[in-house]
């Protein structure tokens, strides 16, 4: 039995009140995974834009 099948089997036995909690938690997990994916994409994009050849500035450079 797959994890999904096992979860579906458990869900089918829950009362409605608990199903609402399961739905809320599943929505939270989905949203969290989307945010994590966007963070990875953002970091990858940022890393691609700036290479090791990027000029480094010192505090003295910034003061000018």
Backbone as a chain_set.jsonl record, in Angstrom:
{"seq": "XXXXXXXXXXXXXXXXXXXXXXXXXXXXXXXXXXXXXXXXXXXXXXXXXXXXXXXXXXXXXXXX", "coords": {"N": [[0.853, -1.173, 0.0], [0.584, 2.194, -0.858], [1.824, 5.328, 0.46], [0.001, 7.381, -0.017], [-2.38, 5.915, -0.44], [-2.655, 4.78, 2.079], [-3.042, 7.055, 3.666], [-5.445, 8.02, 2.569], [-7.125, 5.927, 3.292], [-7.113, 6.191, 6.09], [-8.233, 8.758, 6.309], [-10.812, 8.343, 5.361], [-12.024, 7.197, 7.528], [-12.291, 9.146, 9.418], [-14.121, 11.55, 11.447], [-16.156, 14.362, 10.37], [-15.335, 16.825, 11.594], [-12.64, 16.399, 12.188], [-11.702, 15.965, 9.648], [-11.743, 18.502, 8.588], [-9.613, 19.656, 9.983], [-7.535, 18.112, 8.965], [-7.615, 18.925, 6.293], [-6.938, 21.657, 6.565], [-4.333, 21.4, 7.559], [-3.109, 20.05, 5.442], [-3.326, 22.018, 3.475], [-1.634, 23.932, 4.611], [0.834, 22.535, 4.504], [1.116, 22.331, 1.735], [1.283, 25.051, 0.971], [3.616, 25.767, 2.363], [5.508, 24.157, 1.041], [5.426, 25.312, -1.474], [6.449, 27.875, -0.921], [9.03, 27.174, -0.107], [10.009, 26.134, -2.492], [9.943, 28.426, -4.136], [11.857, 29.916, -2.784], [14.172, 28.419, -3.272], [14.314, 28.689, -6.063], [14.633, 31.464, -6.256], [17.116, 31.827, -4.957], [18.764, 30.352, -6.669], [18.484, 31.832, -8.999], [19.577, 34.279, -8.179], [22.211, 33.462, -7.606], [23.027, 32.78, -10.159], [23.087, 35.243, -11.366], [25.156, 36.613, -10.146], [28.531, 36.188, -10.188], [31.67, 34.564, -9.307], [33.465, 36.358, -10.216], [32.569, 38.806, -9.597], [32.894, 42.186, -8.565], [34.312, 43.12, -5.495], [33.559, 45.313, -2.894], [35.059, 47.568, -0.578], [34.721, 49.035, 2.746], [35.836, 51.55, 2.544], [35.525, 52.109, -0.18], [32.788, 52.452, -0.317], [32.374, 54.697, 1.245], [33.185, 56.806, -0.306]], "CA": [[0.0, 0.0, 0.0], [1.37, 3.425, -0.926], [1.537, 6.309, 1.511], [-1.246, 8.067, -0.376], [-3.49, 4.986, -0.179], [-2.771, 4.653, 3.527], [-3.635, 8.301, 4.164], [-6.846, 8.031, 2.126], [-7.835, 4.953, 4.13], [-7.299, 6.814, 7.402], [-9.144, 9.895, 6.153], [-12.179, 7.838, 5.179], [-12.565, 6.792, 8.827], [-12.351, 10.29, 10.332], [-15.342, 12.359, 11.462], [-16.07, 15.607, 9.595], [-14.561, 17.863, 12.293], [-11.217, 16.104, 12.019], [-11.378, 16.134, 8.227], [-11.443, 19.923, 8.394], [-8.245, 19.859, 10.473], [-6.635, 17.486, 7.989], [-7.589, 19.805, 5.123], [-6.162, 22.853, 6.911], [-2.922, 21.024, 7.66], [-2.649, 19.75, 4.078], [-3.152, 23.317, 2.811], [-0.415, 24.512, 5.185], [1.98, 21.821, 3.931], [1.213, 22.712, 0.326], [1.775, 26.433, 0.928], [5.014, 25.747, 2.811], [6.358, 23.59, -0.013], [5.513, 26.309, -2.545], [7.375, 28.914, -0.475], [10.382, 26.608, -0.149], [10.394, 26.035, -3.903], [10.243, 29.785, -4.599], [13.132, 30.318, -2.181], [15.248, 27.745, -4.029], [14.377, 29.322, -7.384], [15.188, 32.802, -6.062], [18.544, 31.7, -4.672], [19.431, 29.896, -7.891], [18.492, 32.976, -9.911], [20.541, 35.226, -7.641], [23.547, 32.894, -7.799], [23.35, 32.829, -11.588], [23.32, 36.644, -11.746], [26.406, 37.087, -9.56], [29.551, 35.147, -10.284], [32.856, 34.746, -8.481], [34.202, 37.482, -10.792], [31.917, 40.039, -9.17], [33.784, 43.103, -7.852], [34.029, 43.265, -4.072], [33.814, 46.666, -2.437], [35.429, 47.719, 0.828], [34.041, 50.152, 3.403], [36.406, 52.784, 1.988], [34.89, 52.345, -1.478], [31.413, 52.882, -0.085], [32.415, 56.029, 1.851], [33.497, 57.825, -1.316]], "C": [[0.902, 1.24, 0.0], [1.002, 4.343, 0.238], [0.213, 7.002, 1.24], [-2.454, 7.176, -0.077], [-3.731, 4.84, 1.318], [-3.431, 5.885, 4.139], [-5.111, 8.37, 3.79], [-7.669, 7.087, 2.995], [-8.104, 5.531, 5.521], [-8.32, 7.945, 7.339], [-10.59, 9.428, 6.042], [-12.828, 7.441, 6.497], [-12.736, 7.954, 9.799], [-13.706, 10.985, 10.296], [-15.086, 13.7, 10.761], [-15.204, 16.672, 10.27], [-13.059, 17.647, 12.108], [-10.79, 16.221, 10.56], [-11.049, 17.591, 7.919], [-10.029, 20.243, 8.868], [-7.224, 19.279, 9.496], [-6.504, 18.378, 6.76], [-6.747, 21.043, 5.399], [-4.669, 22.533, 6.961], [-2.342, 20.717, 6.279], [-2.436, 21.04, 3.294], [-1.888, 24.011, 3.306], [0.826, 23.858, 4.574], [2.196, 22.205, 2.476], [1.794, 24.122, 0.183], [3.244, 26.49, 1.32], [5.928, 25.213, 1.722], [6.491, 24.556, -1.182], [6.491, 27.416, -2.172], [8.815, 28.415, -0.52], [10.882, 26.517, -1.583], [10.749, 27.409, -4.452], [11.564, 30.274, -4.026], [14.296, 29.694, -2.925], [15.417, 28.389, -5.398], [15.021, 30.698, -7.266], [16.686, 32.749, -5.81], [19.32, 31.269, -5.906], [19.538, 31.044, -8.887], [19.538, 33.996, -9.46], [21.969, 34.732, -7.863], [23.967, 32.962, -9.258], [23.69, 34.251, -12.024], [24.663, 37.168, -11.244], [27.424, 35.963, -9.556], [30.701, 35.448, -9.331], [33.684, 35.928, -8.98], [33.629, 38.831, -10.366], [32.888, 40.878, -8.338], [33.352, 43.2, -6.397], [34.407, 44.678, -3.66], [34.174, 46.654, -0.961], [34.618, 48.857, 1.43], [34.547, 51.479, 2.852], [35.781, 53.116, 0.64], [33.489, 52.927, -1.302], [31.376, 54.307, 0.456], [32.619, 57.126, 0.817], [32.286, 58.408, -1.941]], "O": [[1.862, 1.319, 0.766], [-0.011, 4.143, 0.909], [-0.599, 7.189, 2.146], [-3.444, 7.647, 0.483], [-4.875, 4.783, 1.768], [-4.279, 5.769, 5.024], [-5.94, 8.743, 4.62], [-8.788, 7.417, 3.387], [-9.198, 5.374, 6.061], [-9.173, 8.069, 8.219], [-11.492, 10.069, 6.583], [-14.053, 7.355, 6.58], [-13.27, 7.768, 10.892], [-14.368, 11.015, 9.259], [-13.939, 14.111, 10.586], [-14.424, 17.35, 9.6], [-12.305, 18.598, 11.899], [-9.636, 16.541, 10.275], [-10.183, 17.88, 7.093], [-9.322, 21.019, 8.225], [-6.183, 19.883, 9.237], [-5.402, 18.566, 6.244], [-5.932, 21.438, 4.566], [-3.844, 23.301, 6.466], [-1.205, 21.089, 5.987], [-1.475, 21.15, 2.532], [-1.155, 24.609, 2.519], [1.76, 24.552, 4.172], [3.332, 22.384, 2.037], [2.69, 24.351, -0.629], [4.031, 27.187, 0.679], [7.01, 25.756, 1.5], [7.544, 24.622, -1.816], [7.28, 27.852, -3.01], [9.716, 29.148, -0.926], [12.05, 26.794, -1.855], [11.746, 27.552, -5.159], [12.314, 30.973, -4.708], [15.298, 30.36, -3.182], [16.543, 28.611, -5.844], [15.863, 31.06, -8.086], [17.442, 33.534, -6.382], [20.415, 31.77, -6.159], [20.566, 31.207, -9.543], [20.298, 34.514, -10.279], [22.838, 35.506, -8.264], [25.141, 33.18, -9.557], [24.486, 34.448, -12.942], [25.243, 38.068, -11.851], [27.187, 34.903, -8.975], [30.697, 36.465, -8.637], [34.52, 36.447, -8.24], [34.155, 39.879, -10.741], [33.619, 40.343, -7.504], [32.166, 43.346, -6.102], [35.465, 45.178, -4.041], [33.665, 45.84, -0.191], [33.91, 49.565, 0.715], [33.776, 52.428, 2.708], [35.533, 54.285, 0.347], [33.07, 53.797, -2.065], [30.443, 55.053, 0.159], [32.248, 58.274, 1.061], [32.396, 59.276, -2.807]]}, "num_chains": 1, "name": "protein.A"}
